[in-house]
Amino acid sequence: MGDSPPFRHLLIIEELNQSKRTIILEENTYSLGRHSSNSIPLFSRLASRHHATLLRVSYPEKQHDVFWLIDGNLQGDRSANGIFVNGKRCLSHELKDGDLIHFTNDVKALFHTLNTAQITWVNPQTENGDVAETHSDLERDAAKIRIDPTEQLQEIENFNSEVLFFLTNLPDSLPDPVVTIDFEGNIIYHNAAATQRFSELNSLKIDHPVLCGILNLLPVEQEKLFVRRLIFEQQVYEQYVHYLYYKKQIKNYLFDFTKRKQIEVALQESEERYRAVIRQISEGILLVDGDSKQLLEANPAYCQLLGYSLEALLQLTLYDVIALDREIVDTELERILTRKLHFIVESVHRCQSGSLIPVEVSVSSIQYGGRDVLCFAVRDITERKQSQAQLEYYAFHDTLTQLPNRARFNEILTDALIRAHKQKWSVGVLFLDLDRFKIINDTLGHAAGDLLLQSFAHRLQSCLRGGDTVARWGGDEFTILLPQIQHSEDAAKLCRHILDTLKHPFDINHQSLHICTSIGIALYPQDGKDGETLLKHADAALYRAKEQGRSNYNFYTPTMSSMASTRLKLETLLHEALEKQQFVLHYQPKSILSLVIFLRWRLSYDGTIPTWAPSHQPGLFR
C-alpha cells in the first residue's frame, strides 16, 4: 500500500450562533461561501456567495502536499470583505498549522496539520517479510497482525492541544471510528462509524486487532498520545491512541487513508498537477526563484498580460519584467524572504513590446521544489489607474474649458512663489473677466455663452508664453500666472497682446460677437508675498480698470486697497441706512411750476460722507 501520508489537514470553523464544525480536508478543492452550492457553506450574511477557495498543492521534492487559501473563486472574482490570515489581509496564502483565518467578523477558522512525518511505521508482515493477507475471520487476522507495543506505538510529542481537545470531546462528529476502553480493557464507548466498520468489536473486545497491544504501554501518571498504522480488511488506518490517565481511559481514533492513497497514486505527477491548477486562475501567477530571480513558472493569464509565450517568458529574470530600479526590487524581495512577509503593492511590469502596464501584485514566499520561491499574484489595474487619473484630472480642471480650475491655480501659484523667493525673481498675477458677458448670456442663451467661454479660453492660451498658466477662476473670470518676469513691462506687454487678439470677433453659432476684457495686474513681491494677497490686489486692479472705461488693463497701487475699503464701508452703511430708514425727502420750490426733490441721509453719528456717487453703481438701489 506504500507509506502513510505524513500530514492530515483539519479546518475547524466557528460561526456566531452556530455549532463548531470540523472538516477533514481530503478533497483537492473546496469552495467556501454563503451560497448553498459551496462545498463548505458559510452561514454569515457578511460572507460573499463565493467567499474563498481551498486548493491542495503538492510539492514533489518534499513528498507532501499543502493547502492554499485563495480570496474568492478560481475565476478571479474576489470576496466583498476579503480574507484575513493571522490578522493580515491576503489574496492568497499557503496555510500552515495553527493559522487563524477570519472570513468575516463573525466567521473564523483554525487550520491544523496533524504531522506524523517523524513517525516510523511498522507494517504487519508474515515471517518471510511479505504483507499479511487479510481475512474476514477476525481471530485469524488478530493472530497474523504482529502487535508489539514497543514497535507499533510511537509517541507523539507537542501534539496540537486544540485538535486534541476536539478529538477528545466531540467524537460523534467524526466520520471515522472512535473506540474508548478503560484501563481494564473494557469497551465503554464506540461511535456509529466504529460499529459499522468493525462489526465484531463487541464480541472480540480487547482481542480485536484495533485494540491489541494498547494495554501494554500504560503511561505512569501522565497523559500521552501514540500512533500506529494498521491494515485491516484491505483498509489502511492511521490509529491514534490517547491515554487519559486522569479518567483511566484510552481513546482510539482510526482514520481511513485508503481513499487518500488511491488519490496519491493517481496524482504522482504532482508538479504538473500544480501547474494545471494555476492555469485555471484568471489572475496572473508567477513563480520566481528566491536566489537567482529566474522565472520558474507562469500561468497563461500572466503570459497573455505581457504578450510572451511561456517558453520565452521562462528565459527571463524578474528584473526583465518589473520596470523598477534593480536595487528597489532587491530590497523589497529581501524583506519578504528573510521575514516571510506577505504584502500587496502596486507596481509596473514591462510587456514584450516594451510598453508598461500598471499592476497590483500580491507577493509571498513559499516552499516549492525544496527551495524558497516567490509567488506573485498579478492583476492588471490599467482601467482603475485610468479612472483614478480621470478623477484627479477633473478635481483640478474646469470641465467646460479644460483649463486648470481655482484649486489647481492656487497650487501652481504657491509653487511659483516658493521658487521665486529662492531665485529672487518677480511673479505676475493677472485677473480678468469678459465685459458685458451677462448680456450675451441672457440674450443668446447659456449654450452660446458656454461656446463663447470655450473660445475665449482657447484664445487666451494662444497668447501665453511657455511656462505661463491660465485658469478659469469661475463664471466669466479667469486668472493668468506669469511665474518668471524681469520687470512689469513683461506683464503689460502680455496684456496688450491679449487686448489686440480680442479685437477679432468670435463666431458663435454663425453670429459675429465682439468681446472685450478688463485686466488687473499684481506683482510679487511688491504687491504681496502670498497668493491670496496677490489675487486680492489683482482683483482690485481689475475693478479700477473697469472704472477707467473697460477693454483696459491696470497695475495695482496701494491706494486701490484704500478706495476699495472705503467703497465697501460706504456700501455697508447705505444698506444699514435703508434698513434704519435714515433717508429723508426734502422738497425745494424752483418756480411756480417746478420743484427740486432732495434725498438726504440723516446720519446717526458725526462724520462726513466721501465724495463718491453710489447711485452710479448698478444694483445698489432698487
BAGUMI-138338 format. One record per residue (C-alpha): residue number from 1; residue in three letters; x, y, z. Coordinates in steps of 0.02 Angstrom, whole numbers. Layout:
<nodes>
{NUM,'ALA',{X,Y,Z}}
...
</nodes>
This chain:
<nodes>
{1,'MET',{0,0,0}}
{2,'GLY',{151,117,15}}
{3,'ASP',{199,235,155}}
{4,'SER',{69,327,254}}
{5,'PRO',{48,512,211}}
{6,'PRO',{142,618,338}}
{7,'PHE',{8,753,352}}
{8,'ARG',{-176,759,397}}
{9,'HIS',{-266,926,372}}
{10,'LEU',{-413,990,476}}
{11,'LEU',{-514,1151,463}}
{12,'ILE',{-611,1197,621}}
{13,'ILE',{-744,1329,581}}
{14,'GLU',{-830,1432,716}}
{15,'GLU',{-977,1545,673}}
{16,'LEU',{-1087,1655,779}}
{17,'ASN',{-1243,1561,839}}
{18,'GLN',{-1183,1402,751}}
{19,'SER',{-1103,1246,820}}
{20,'LYS',{-918,1222,787}}
{21,'ARG',{-882,1119,631}}
{22,'THR',{-727,1019,591}}
{23,'ILE',{-690,970,412}}
{24,'ILE',{-557,840,373}}
{25,'LEU',{-483,903,210}}
{26,'GLU',{-465,754,93}}
{27,'GLU',{-527,827,-72}}
{28,'ASN',{-421,929,-191}}
{29,'THR',{-530,1084,-199}}
{30,'TYR',{-654,1163,-78}}
{31,'SER',{-761,1316,-107}}
{32,'LEU',{-821,1418,42}}
{33,'GLY',{-961,1546,39}}
{34,'ARG',{-1139,1594,78}}
{35,'HIS',{-1216,1506,-73}}
{36,'SER',{-1279,1330,-45}}
{37,'SER',{-1180,1264,-193}}
{38,'ASN',{-1016,1284,-98}}
{39,'SER',{-935,1127,-31}}
{40,'ILE',{-911,1216,136}}
{41,'PRO',{-1058,1336,164}}
{42,'LEU',{-1036,1490,274}}
{43,'PHE',{-1197,1549,358}}
{44,'SER',{-1149,1729,393}}
{45,'ARG',{-1237,1865,294}}
{46,'LEU',{-1070,1955,284}}
{47,'ALA',{-994,1813,184}}
{48,'SER',{-993,1827,-6}}
{49,'ARG',{-1081,1699,-115}}
{50,'HIS',{-913,1626,-161}}
{51,'HIS',{-800,1693,-25}}
{52,'ALA',{-642,1587,-35}}
{53,'THR',{-564,1431,-111}}
{54,'LEU',{-451,1297,-37}}
{55,'LEU',{-330,1214,-159}}
{56,'ARG',{-221,1064,-121}}
{57,'VAL',{-47,1085,-195}}
{58,'SER',{87,950,-198}}
{59,'TYR',{274,978,-180}}
{60,'PRO',{359,826,-258}}
{61,'GLU',{530,850,-179}}
{62,'LYS',{453,860,-5}}
{63,'GLN',{333,717,-41}}
{64,'HIS',{189,803,46}}
{65,'ASP',{52,923,0}}
{66,'VAL',{-14,1086,71}}
{67,'PHE',{-172,1190,55}}
{68,'TRP',{-178,1363,-20}}
{69,'LEU',{-317,1483,31}}
{70,'ILE',{-372,1599,-110}}
{71,'ASP',{-486,1750,-92}}
{72,'GLY',{-642,1722,-200}}
{73,'ASN',{-659,1589,-333}}
{74,'LEU',{-540,1522,-466}}
{75,'GLN',{-614,1640,-597}}
{76,'GLY',{-537,1790,-509}}
{77,'ASP',{-697,1855,-426}}
{78,'ARG',{-645,1911,-253}}
{79,'SER',{-749,1920,-95}}
{80,'ALA',{-829,2083,-41}}
{81,'ASN',{-745,2091,130}}
{82,'GLY',{-584,1994,97}}
{83,'ILE',{-499,1859,200}}
{84,'PHE',{-376,1886,342}}
{85,'VAL',{-246,1759,397}}
{86,'ASN',{-165,1791,566}}
{87,'GLY',{-230,1970,561}}
{88,'LYS',{-163,2013,387}}
{89,'ARG',{-270,2032,233}}
{90,'CYS',{-213,1924,88}}
{91,'LEU',{-266,1873,-86}}
{92,'SER',{-185,1702,-70}}
{93,'HIS',{-93,1613,70}}
{94,'GLU',{-9,1446,96}}
{95,'LEU',{-91,1380,254}}
{96,'LYS',{17,1317,397}}
{97,'ASP',{-26,1230,559}}
{98,'GLY',{-111,1348,681}}
{99,'ASP',{-158,1483,555}}
{100,'LEU',{-308,1585,612}}
{101,'ILE',{-424,1635,469}}
{102,'HIS',{-559,1769,478}}
{103,'PHE',{-681,1758,332}}
{104,'THR',{-794,1890,411}}
{105,'ASN',{-811,1970,582}}
{106,'ASP',{-921,1827,640}}
{107,'VAL',{-840,1680,547}}
{108,'LYS',{-667,1619,594}}
{109,'ALA',{-575,1457,568}}
{110,'LEU',{-419,1368,629}}
{111,'PHE',{-314,1266,509}}
{112,'HIS',{-220,1119,582}}
{113,'THR',{-99,992,512}}
{114,'LEU',{-76,827,603}}
{115,'ASN',{108,796,572}}
{116,'THR',{160,613,576}}
{117,'ALA',{316,636,469}}
{118,'GLN',{430,588,614}}
{119,'ILE',{339,425,649}}
{120,'THR',{419,259,600}}
{121,'TRP',{283,144,536}}
{122,'VAL',{291,-44,560}}
{123,'ASN',{194,-140,427}}
{124,'PRO',{112,-305,479}}
{125,'GLN',{214,-437,392}}
{126,'THR',{223,-625,378}}
{127,'GLU',{378,-718,429}}
{128,'ASN',{452,-703,254}}
{129,'GLY',{430,-514,258}}
{130,'ASP',{275,-502,145}}
{131,'VAL',{124,-404,199}}
{132,'ALA',{-1,-519,281}}
{133,'GLU',{-158,-562,185}}
{134,'THR',{-319,-506,268}}
{135,'HIS',{-467,-618,301}}
{136,'SER',{-643,-597,360}}
{137,'ASP',{-604,-710,508}}
{138,'LEU',{-559,-581,641}}
{139,'GLU',{-472,-704,755}}
{140,'ARG',{-354,-760,618}}
{141,'ASP',{-322,-578,571}}
{142,'ALA',{-278,-540,751}}
{143,'ALA',{-154,-683,753}}
{144,'LYS',{-73,-630,588}}
{145,'ILE',{-50,-445,631}}
{146,'ARG',{105,-427,738}}
{147,'ILE',{61,-314,884}}
{148,'ASP',{219,-264,975}}
{149,'PRO',{183,-105,1075}}
{150,'THR',{365,-54,1082}}
{151,'GLU',{374,-55,892}}
{152,'GLN',{197,-18,837}}
{153,'LEU',{152,125,954}}
{154,'GLN',{257,281,928}}
{155,'GLU',{238,426,1048}}
{156,'ILE',{187,595,978}}
{157,'GLU',{261,746,1065}}
{158,'ASN',{197,925,1057}}
{159,'PHE',{30,872,986}}
{160,'ASN',{-86,1018,946}}
{161,'SER',{-192,1044,1101}}
{162,'GLU',{-345,1116,1013}}
{163,'VAL',{-358,971,892}}
{164,'LEU',{-334,852,1036}}
{165,'PHE',{-474,939,1132}}
{166,'PHE',{-587,919,980}}
{167,'LEU',{-546,733,962}}
{168,'THR',{-574,702,1147}}
{169,'ASN',{-737,797,1169}}
{170,'LEU',{-827,784,1003}}
{171,'PRO',{-806,604,944}}
{172,'ASP',{-982,590,874}}
{173,'SER',{-946,724,744}}
{174,'LEU',{-805,620,669}}
{175,'PRO',{-846,513,516}}
{176,'ASP',{-706,393,569}}
{177,'PRO',{-711,258,704}}
{178,'VAL',{-685,306,886}}
{179,'VAL',{-668,172,1023}}
{180,'THR',{-642,206,1209}}
{181,'ILE',{-588,74,1334}}
{182,'ASP',{-543,82,1518}}
{183,'PHE',{-379,28,1595}}
{184,'GLU',{-453,-146,1621}}
{185,'GLY',{-484,-170,1435}}
{186,'ASN',{-674,-148,1440}}
{187,'ILE',{-754,-56,1295}}
{188,'ILE',{-851,91,1369}}
{189,'TYR',{-889,187,1209}}
{190,'HIS',{-885,169,1020}}
{191,'ASN',{-967,281,893}}
{192,'ALA',{-1077,232,746}}
{193,'ALA',{-930,229,624}}
{194,'ALA',{-840,101,734}}
{195,'THR',{-996,-10,742}}
{196,'GLN',{-1017,-2,553}}
{197,'ARG',{-835,-43,509}}
{198,'PHE',{-793,-163,649}}
{199,'SER',{-949,-270,667}}
{200,'GLU',{-873,-395,790}}
{201,'LEU',{-795,-265,904}}
{202,'ASN',{-914,-302,1048}}
{203,'SER',{-887,-491,1036}}
{204,'LEU',{-697,-490,1024}}
{205,'LYS',{-672,-339,1138}}
{206,'ILE',{-489,-315,1187}}
{207,'ASP',{-438,-456,1069}}
{208,'HIS',{-497,-359,917}}
{209,'PRO',{-349,-309,805}}
{210,'VAL',{-383,-123,829}}
{211,'LEU',{-364,-144,1019}}
{212,'CYS',{-224,-272,1028}}
{213,'GLY',{-70,-216,1123}}
{214,'ILE',{-129,-47,1183}}
{215,'LEU',{-143,-102,1366}}
{216,'ASN',{42,-149,1369}}
{217,'LEU',{102,32,1367}}
{218,'LEU',{6,122,1503}}
{219,'PRO',{92,285,1550}}
{220,'VAL',{134,322,1730}}
{221,'GLU',{27,465,1796}}
{222,'GLN',{33,569,1639}}
{223,'GLU',{-65,596,1479}}
{224,'LYS',{17,533,1319}}
{225,'LEU',{-27,508,1137}}
{226,'PHE',{36,367,1025}}
{227,'VAL',{6,324,842}}
{228,'ARG',{23,169,733}}
{229,'ARG',{-25,112,560}}
{230,'LEU',{-148,-32,542}}
{231,'ILE',{-207,-133,392}}
{232,'PHE',{-375,-216,417}}
{233,'GLU',{-486,-296,285}}
{234,'GLN',{-389,-211,144}}
{235,'GLN',{-411,-42,227}}
{236,'VAL',{-267,66,286}}
{237,'TYR',{-296,152,453}}
{238,'GLU',{-194,279,550}}
{239,'GLN',{-234,243,733}}
{240,'TYR',{-209,374,869}}
{241,'VAL',{-207,304,1045}}
{242,'HIS',{-237,435,1178}}
{243,'TYR',{-204,383,1360}}
{244,'LEU',{-310,488,1479}}
{245,'TYR',{-232,447,1646}}
{246,'TYR',{-345,559,1749}}
{247,'LYS',{-500,471,1676}}
{248,'LYS',{-424,297,1674}}
{249,'GLN',{-473,287,1491}}
{250,'ILE',{-391,252,1324}}
{251,'LYS',{-467,334,1170}}
{252,'ASN',{-433,263,997}}
{253,'TYR',{-460,364,838}}
{254,'LEU',{-444,272,672}}
{255,'PHE',{-431,373,511}}
{256,'ASP',{-458,283,346}}
{257,'PHE',{-318,329,224}}
{258,'THR',{-364,205,87}}
{259,'LYS',{-452,335,-22}}
{260,'ARG',{-310,456,3}}
{261,'LYS',{-185,325,-53}}
{262,'GLN',{-284,298,-212}}
{263,'ILE',{-282,484,-246}}
{264,'GLU',{-95,494,-218}}
{265,'VAL',{-65,355,-342}}
{266,'ALA',{-171,445,-472}}
{267,'LEU',{-77,608,-442}}
{268,'GLN',{103,551,-449}}
{269,'GLU',{146,693,-568}}
{270,'SER',{109,820,-431}}
{271,'GLU',{210,964,-503}}
{272,'GLU',{115,952,-666}}
{273,'ARG',{-46,947,-565}}
{274,'TYR',{5,1108,-478}}
{275,'ARG',{33,1189,-646}}
{276,'ALA',{-138,1130,-702}}
{277,'VAL',{-215,1215,-550}}
{278,'ILE',{-133,1383,-576}}
{279,'ARG',{-178,1379,-761}}
{280,'GLN',{-362,1388,-709}}
{281,'ILE',{-340,1550,-613}}
{282,'SER',{-383,1708,-711}}
{283,'GLU',{-258,1814,-614}}
{284,'GLY',{-78,1811,-673}}
{285,'ILE',{26,1690,-569}}
{286,'LEU',{216,1699,-574}}
{287,'LEU',{341,1591,-477}}
{288,'VAL',{517,1660,-457}}
{289,'ASP',{674,1581,-384}}
{290,'GLY',{715,1674,-224}}
{291,'ASP',{904,1673,-254}}
{292,'SER',{932,1693,-441}}
{293,'LYS',{766,1785,-476}}
{294,'GLN',{744,1667,-625}}
{295,'LEU',{563,1645,-681}}
{296,'LEU',{512,1465,-642}}
{297,'GLU',{329,1455,-690}}
{298,'ALA',{189,1566,-755}}
{299,'ASN',{9,1534,-798}}
{300,'PRO',{-74,1582,-964}}
{301,'ALA',{-154,1736,-886}}
{302,'TYR',{16,1811,-847}}
{303,'CYS',{88,1763,-1016}}
{304,'GLN',{-59,1846,-1103}}
{305,'LEU',{-42,2001,-993}}
{306,'LEU',{138,2032,-1050}}
{307,'GLY',{121,1959,-1225}}
{308,'TYR',{252,1822,-1202}}
{309,'SER',{244,1638,-1240}}
{310,'LEU',{281,1529,-1089}}
{311,'GLU',{445,1469,-1166}}
{312,'ALA',{505,1647,-1197}}
{313,'LEU',{450,1707,-1025}}
{314,'LEU',{544,1570,-933}}
{315,'GLN',{706,1630,-1012}}
{316,'LEU',{692,1794,-916}}
{317,'THR',{727,1851,-739}}
{318,'LEU',{617,1956,-626}}
{319,'TYR',{720,2110,-670}}
{320,'ASP',{667,2091,-852}}
{321,'VAL',{481,2103,-815}}
{322,'ILE',{475,2228,-669}}
{323,'ALA',{502,2406,-731}}
{324,'LEU',{583,2467,-569}}
{325,'ASP',{760,2501,-515}}
{326,'ARG',{852,2339,-475}}
{327,'GLU',{905,2397,-302}}
{328,'ILE',{725,2436,-255}}
{329,'VAL',{669,2263,-313}}
{330,'ASP',{808,2177,-215}}
{331,'THR',{770,2273,-56}}
{332,'GLU',{585,2231,-57}}
{333,'LEU',{612,2048,-100}}
{334,'GLU',{744,2028,36}}
{335,'ARG',{615,2084,164}}
{336,'ILE',{494,1952,102}}
{337,'LEU',{620,1810,102}}
{338,'THR',{702,1848,270}}
{339,'ARG',{546,1896,367}}
{340,'LYS',{424,1783,272}}
{341,'LEU',{315,1935,240}}
{342,'HIS',{163,1943,129}}
{343,'PHE',{107,2107,56}}
{344,'ILE',{6,2186,-84}}
{345,'VAL',{86,2326,-183}}
{346,'GLU',{60,2422,-345}}
{347,'SER',{198,2403,-473}}
{348,'VAL',{235,2419,-659}}
{349,'HIS',{277,2269,-770}}
{350,'ARG',{357,2276,-941}}
{351,'CYS',{272,2191,-1089}}
{352,'GLN',{366,2104,-1229}}
{353,'SER',{326,2252,-1342}}
{354,'GLY',{416,2367,-1219}}
{355,'SER',{257,2452,-1160}}
{356,'LEU',{225,2467,-974}}
{357,'ILE',{70,2406,-883}}
{358,'PRO',{16,2454,-706}}
{359,'VAL',{-21,2302,-597}}
{360,'GLU',{-71,2258,-419}}
{361,'VAL',{41,2120,-352}}
{362,'SER',{17,2005,-204}}
{363,'VAL',{189,1938,-158}}
{364,'SER',{227,1797,-36}}
{365,'SER',{366,1674,0}}
{366,'ILE',{328,1488,-19}}
{367,'GLN',{422,1324,-24}}
{368,'TYR',{416,1247,-197}}
{369,'GLY',{529,1108,-259}}
{370,'GLY',{629,1110,-98}}
{371,'ARG',{682,1293,-113}}
{372,'ASP',{621,1467,-69}}
{373,'VAL',{510,1531,-208}}
{374,'LEU',{424,1699,-228}}
{375,'CYS',{243,1686,-281}}
{376,'PHE',{171,1837,-373}}
{377,'ALA',{-16,1854,-400}}
{378,'VAL',{-29,1992,-531}}
{379,'ARG',{-185,2089,-581}}
{380,'ASP',{-198,2218,-721}}
{381,'ILE',{-258,2385,-648}}
{382,'THR',{-246,2488,-808}}
{383,'GLU',{-432,2532,-806}}
{384,'ARG',{-426,2576,-622}}
{385,'LYS',{-275,2688,-650}}
{386,'GLN',{-361,2772,-796}}
{387,'SER',{-515,2803,-689}}
{388,'GLN',{-407,2873,-549}}
{389,'ALA',{-314,2985,-670}}
{390,'GLN',{-479,3047,-741}}
{391,'LEU',{-547,3085,-568}}
{392,'GLU',{-387,3175,-520}}
{393,'TYR',{-393,3274,-683}}
{394,'TYR',{-570,3336,-657}}
{395,'ALA',{-534,3375,-474}}
{396,'PHE',{-410,3507,-536}}
{397,'HIS',{-481,3558,-705}}
{398,'ASP',{-633,3651,-767}}
{399,'THR',{-747,3532,-861}}
{400,'LEU',{-807,3665,-985}}
{401,'THR',{-643,3744,-1042}}
{402,'GLN',{-523,3604,-987}}
{403,'LEU',{-416,3739,-905}}
{404,'PRO',{-346,3719,-729}}
{405,'ASN',{-477,3767,-600}}
{406,'ARG',{-459,3878,-448}}
{407,'ALA',{-387,3741,-337}}
{408,'ARG',{-255,3694,-464}}
{409,'PHE',{-210,3876,-498}}
{410,'ASN',{-181,3905,-312}}
{411,'GLU',{-64,3754,-306}}
{412,'ILE',{36,3814,-457}}
{413,'LEU',{43,3990,-386}}
{414,'THR',{109,3928,-218}}
{415,'ASP',{247,3827,-303}}
{416,'ALA',{293,3976,-414}}
{417,'LEU',{308,4092,-263}}
{418,'ILE',{423,3968,-173}}
{419,'ARG',{538,3960,-324}}
{420,'ALA',{531,4148,-347}}
{421,'HIS',{582,4176,-166}}
{422,'LYS',{733,4062,-188}}
{423,'GLN',{785,4133,-357}}
{424,'LYS',{745,4316,-316}}
{425,'TRP',{637,4346,-469}}
{426,'SER',{465,4425,-494}}
{427,'VAL',{297,4342,-524}}
{428,'GLY',{146,4418,-609}}
{429,'VAL',{-37,4377,-569}}
{430,'LEU',{-172,4436,-690}}
{431,'PHE',{-358,4441,-653}}
{432,'LEU',{-477,4467,-799}}
{433,'ASP',{-658,4442,-848}}
{434,'LEU',{-769,4467,-1001}}
{435,'ASP',{-851,4637,-1010}}
{436,'ARG',{-1042,4630,-1028}}
{437,'PHE',{-1040,4438,-1035}}
{438,'LYS',{-1205,4431,-940}}
{439,'ILE',{-1294,4524,-1080}}
{440,'ILE',{-1233,4398,-1209}}
{441,'ASN',{-1277,4251,-1098}}
{442,'ASP',{-1452,4316,-1064}}
{443,'THR',{-1484,4362,-1246}}
{444,'LEU',{-1413,4212,-1340}}
{445,'GLY',{-1435,4080,-1205}}
{446,'HIS',{-1318,3980,-1093}}
{447,'ALA',{-1264,3861,-1232}}
{448,'ALA',{-1197,4007,-1334}}
{449,'GLY',{-1118,4078,-1177}}
{450,'ASP',{-1027,3913,-1146}}
{451,'LEU',{-961,3912,-1325}}
{452,'LEU',{-901,4090,-1302}}
{453,'LEU',{-809,4045,-1141}}
{454,'GLN',{-725,3898,-1227}}
{455,'SER',{-669,4006,-1374}}
{456,'PHE',{-610,4143,-1257}}
{457,'ALA',{-508,4017,-1155}}
{458,'HIS',{-429,3948,-1313}}
{459,'ARG',{-381,4123,-1371}}
{460,'LEU',{-306,4164,-1202}}
{461,'GLN',{-198,4008,-1209}}
{462,'SER',{-132,4059,-1381}}
{463,'CYS',{-67,4221,-1305}}
{464,'LEU',{37,4144,-1165}}
{465,'ARG',{223,4117,-1158}}
{466,'GLY',{297,3947,-1119}}
{467,'GLY',{277,3910,-934}}
{468,'ASP',{131,4031,-907}}
{469,'THR',{-34,3965,-841}}
{470,'VAL',{-212,4020,-873}}
{471,'ALA',{-355,3955,-764}}
{472,'ARG',{-541,3978,-756}}
{473,'TRP',{-575,4059,-587}}
{474,'GLY',{-764,4044,-601}}
{475,'GLY',{-905,4109,-710}}
{476,'ASP',{-828,4229,-837}}
{477,'GLU',{-674,4262,-729}}
{478,'PHE',{-501,4200,-775}}
{479,'THR',{-329,4211,-695}}
{480,'ILE',{-156,4205,-775}}
{481,'LEU',{8,4166,-689}}
{482,'LEU',{173,4232,-755}}
{483,'PRO',{295,4130,-649}}
{484,'GLN',{453,4224,-702}}
{485,'ILE',{462,4403,-764}}
{486,'GLN',{606,4528,-768}}
{487,'HIS',{502,4685,-743}}
{488,'SER',{324,4750,-750}}
{489,'GLU',{333,4785,-937}}
{490,'ASP',{328,4596,-969}}
{491,'ALA',{154,4589,-893}}
{492,'ALA',{98,4745,-984}}
{493,'LYS',{158,4675,-1150}}
{494,'LEU',{54,4516,-1124}}
{495,'CYS',{-100,4619,-1080}}
{496,'ARG',{-84,4722,-1239}}
{497,'HIS',{-65,4562,-1340}}
{498,'ILE',{-224,4491,-1262}}
{499,'LEU',{-323,4651,-1296}}
{500,'ASP',{-262,4655,-1477}}
{501,'THR',{-310,4472,-1502}}
{502,'LEU',{-486,4507,-1439}}
{503,'LYS',{-514,4640,-1572}}
{504,'HIS',{-554,4497,-1690}}
{505,'PRO',{-736,4442,-1670}}
{506,'PHE',{-791,4270,-1609}}
{507,'ASP',{-900,4165,-1724}}
{508,'ILE',{-1031,4088,-1608}}
{509,'ASN',{-1175,3994,-1692}}
{510,'HIS',{-1146,4093,-1852}}
{511,'GLN',{-1153,4256,-1757}}
{512,'SER',{-1006,4376,-1750}}
{513,'LEU',{-978,4433,-1571}}
{514,'HIS',{-856,4569,-1519}}
{515,'ILE',{-788,4538,-1344}}
{516,'CYS',{-675,4644,-1237}}
{517,'THR',{-598,4615,-1068}}
{518,'SER',{-527,4711,-922}}
{519,'ILE',{-367,4654,-837}}
{520,'GLY',{-295,4687,-665}}
{521,'ILE',{-111,4653,-627}}
{522,'ALA',{-21,4620,-462}}
{523,'LEU',{165,4586,-448}}
{524,'TYR',{267,4486,-324}}
{525,'PRO',{349,4538,-211}}
{526,'GLN',{299,4723,-209}}
{527,'ASP',{109,4694,-213}}
{528,'GLY',{104,4543,-98}}
{529,'LYS',{206,4398,-29}}
{530,'ASP',{73,4263,-38}}
{531,'GLY',{-52,4201,-166}}
{532,'GLU',{-209,4261,-77}}
{533,'THR',{-144,4439,-63}}
{534,'LEU',{-87,4445,-244}}
{535,'LEU',{-255,4383,-308}}
{536,'LYS',{-349,4508,-200}}
{537,'HIS',{-242,4651,-264}}
{538,'ALA',{-256,4593,-445}}
{539,'ASP',{-446,4593,-422}}
{540,'ALA',{-439,4771,-354}}
{541,'ALA',{-337,4823,-506}}
{542,'LEU',{-467,4741,-619}}
{543,'TYR',{-605,4842,-537}}
{544,'ARG',{-506,5001,-565}}
{545,'ALA',{-478,4956,-749}}
{546,'LYS',{-666,4938,-772}}
{547,'GLU',{-694,5110,-695}}
{548,'GLN',{-573,5183,-821}}
{549,'GLY',{-675,5128,-970}}
{550,'ARG',{-658,4939,-993}}
{551,'SER',{-554,4848,-1125}}
{552,'ASN',{-407,4905,-1023}}
{553,'TYR',{-276,4844,-900}}
{554,'ASN',{-214,4920,-740}}
{555,'PHE',{-74,4885,-616}}
{556,'TYR',{-114,4877,-431}}
{557,'THR',{-71,5026,-321}}
{558,'PRO',{-91,5037,-131}}
{559,'THR',{-223,5174,-149}}
{560,'MET',{-338,5046,-232}}
{561,'SER',{-349,4949,-71}}
{562,'SER',{-393,5108,24}}
{563,'MET',{-526,5154,-105}}
{564,'ALA',{-595,4978,-106}}
{565,'SER',{-604,4978,84}}
{566,'THR',{-693,5146,85}}
{567,'ARG',{-812,5090,-51}}
{568,'LEU',{-854,4930,43}}
{569,'LYS',{-882,5027,205}}
{570,'LEU',{-996,5152,119}}
{571,'GLU',{-1097,5015,35}}
{572,'THR',{-1121,4931,203}}
{573,'LEU',{-1179,5095,282}}
{574,'LEU',{-1302,5127,139}}
{575,'HIS',{-1383,4958,165}}
{576,'GLU',{-1395,4992,352}}
{577,'ALA',{-1470,5164,316}}
{578,'LEU',{-1607,5085,211}}
{579,'GLU',{-1649,4964,350}}
{580,'LYS',{-1649,5102,483}}
{581,'GLN',{-1748,5223,371}}
{582,'GLN',{-1614,5358,383}}
{583,'PHE',{-1657,5434,212}}
{584,'VAL',{-1774,5587,213}}
{585,'LEU',{-1855,5676,64}}
{586,'HIS',{-1840,5865,53}}
{587,'TYR',{-1934,5973,-72}}
{588,'GLN',{-1868,6142,-132}}
{589,'PRO',{-1976,6251,-248}}
{590,'LYS',{-1885,6306,-405}}
{591,'SER',{-2026,6400,-490}}
{592,'ILE',{-2214,6407,-491}}
{593,'LEU',{-2219,6251,-600}}
{594,'SER',{-2071,6151,-535}}
{595,'LEU',{-1977,6098,-380}}
{596,'VAL',{-1819,6004,-335}}
{597,'ILE',{-1827,5846,-230}}
{598,'PHE',{-1677,5801,-119}}
{599,'LEU',{-1645,5634,-35}}
{600,'ARG',{-1546,5673,120}}
{601,'TRP',{-1456,5546,230}}
{602,'ARG',{-1482,5577,414}}
{603,'LEU',{-1329,5501,498}}
{604,'SER',{-1338,5434,674}}
{605,'TYR',{-1158,5487,708}}
{606,'ASP',{-1049,5635,668}}
{607,'GLY',{-946,5611,513}}
{608,'THR',{-925,5656,332}}
{609,'ILE',{-982,5562,179}}
{610,'PRO',{-845,5532,47}}
{611,'THR',{-869,5615,-121}}
{612,'TRP',{-925,5459,-214}}
{613,'ALA',{-1081,5432,-317}}
{614,'PRO',{-1156,5266,-257}}
{615,'SER',{-1306,5286,-371}}
{616,'HIS',{-1189,5251,-518}}
{617,'GLN',{-1162,5075,-451}}
{618,'PRO',{-1287,4957,-537}}
{619,'GLY',{-1398,4861,-419}}
{620,'LEU',{-1358,4963,-265}}
{621,'PHE',{-1530,5044,-261}}
{622,'ARG',{-1691,4965,-320}}
</nodes>
